[in-house]
Amino acid sequence: MKSKNIESLVRANIAKLTPYSTARDEYKGELGVFLDANESPYSNGYNRYPDPHQKQLKARLSAIKQVPCENIFLGNGSDEAIDLIFRVFCEPRVDNVVAIAPSYGMYKVAAAINDVELREVQLREDYSLPVEELLAASDENTKAVFICSPNNPTANSFAREDIMRLVVDSECIVVIDEAYIDFAEAKSFVTEIAEHPNIVVLQTLSKAWAMAGLRLGLALADKRIVELMSQVKYPYNINLAAMQIVERLLSESVAEQVAEIKSERKVVAEALQEMACVEHIYPSDANFLLVKVADADAMYEWLVKDGIIVRNRARVKGCEGCLRITIGLKEENEKLLNSIRRYVKESVDSRS
Ligand SMILES: Cc1ncc(COP(=O)(O)O)c(C=O)c1O
């Protein structure tokens, strides 16, 4: 970060916030007579409030991610962390954030909900990072720049030196959303947070870890940022059932599943390449492919009728004519490919 420090970026009301403190914060033991939180005394496994600091789960994630607990914030999905970045740093109608486009839709939605201006900077035609344009879009009221790498929906990772240049030359928080990092060849930026306190790395258990239904996202950042986000979040944002199930599932390796998705990504891309309706398949570092086709709307409708749901990105600027296709199980991918083969045959037949 160029000159500003974290403290100067925080909203004034948040900087002086007295956060909610639970009565149990004052009691460090395990056993006791708990008459402090107006809970039911009848035990069913869930009658007590969960740990608002999520200490046990953070310790597990700290070992997996090789990041100290004090640098880990846990949210109800990374969507909660995105919203909290606005709530901690952005004064509504005064501050702004800068984000790449096209990218993940929640940056825009969270900005709108928080009444904060979002300045979108279009990626270059080859989907590389327009560092100079991103810096030029920032001013003294810019509190954060949102980068997503690997990017949704373009599927590519950005050059490490480009992201680092942005981190070093920006005067604000640089959010690096790594939701798809487990499928990428590129290395995570978590190793940089110790030296660059303006980096916030977002990760999630919703993708490679196969826990989208449990809602667990991570923000990995300087301990002051983690502290601020923790003060603003709802005290019990992660429920006990989710914490218990996440802990159990974290002990089961997903390495094989990730390897299979990566190999299926190649199989699907190669098969699509052969199809007449496919114009371009963008290189992917994620668990999906961005595919430019001759008539995206027609193909999308065909697939829906066949019970196959993909994401139509044809009307997104920079993704014209594209469908975003998630890599599924081998048999699901085969169904998709067979359906597209039938679609191609049908279009040829109807023309003859
Ligand atoms: C880039 C990106 N970030 C974050 C998310 C949301 O993650 P979570 O399920 O942890 O809220 C998604 C979901 O599709 C995503 O594509």
The ligand as a Tripos MOL2 file, in Angstrom:
@<TRIPOS>MOLECULE
LIG
   16    16     1     0     0
SMALL
NO_CHARGES

@<TRIPOS>ATOM
      1 C1        -15.8240  -15.4640   -7.1740 C.3       1 LIG1
      2 C2        -16.7880  -15.9100   -6.1510 C.ar      1 LIG1
      3 N1        -16.6540  -15.4670   -4.8980 N.ar      1 LIG1
      4 C3        -17.5050  -15.8490   -3.9240 C.ar      1 LIG1
      5 C4        -18.5460  -16.7080   -4.2080 C.ar      1 LIG1
      6 C5        -19.5170  -17.0520   -3.1020 C.3       1 LIG1
      7 O1        -18.9420  -17.8880   -2.1970 O.3       1 LIG1
      8 P1        -19.7220  -18.3140   -0.8760 P.3       1 LIG1
      9 O2        -20.5250  -19.5150   -1.2320 O.co2     1 LIG1
     10 O3        -18.5990  -18.6260    0.0830 O.co2     1 LIG1
     11 O4        -20.5650  -17.1640   -0.4190 O.co2     1 LIG1
     12 C6        -18.7290  -17.1940   -5.4910 C.ar      1 LIG1
     13 C7        -19.8490  -18.0880   -5.8040 C.2       1 LIG1
     14 O5        -20.1580  -18.4570   -6.8920 O.2       1 LIG1
     15 C8        -17.8280  -16.7820   -6.4900 C.ar      1 LIG1
     16 O6        -17.9510  -17.1910   -7.7590 O.3       1 LIG1
@<TRIPOS>BOND
     1     1     2 1
     2     2     3 ar
     3     2    15 ar
     4     3     4 ar
     5     4     5 ar
     6     5     6 1
     7     5    12 ar
     8     6     7 1
     9     7     8 1
    10     8     9 2
    11     8    10 1
    12     8    11 1
    13    12    13 1
    14    12    15 ar
    15    13    14 2
    16    15    16 1
@<TRIPOS>SUBSTRUCTURE
     1 LIG1         1 GROUP 0 **** ****
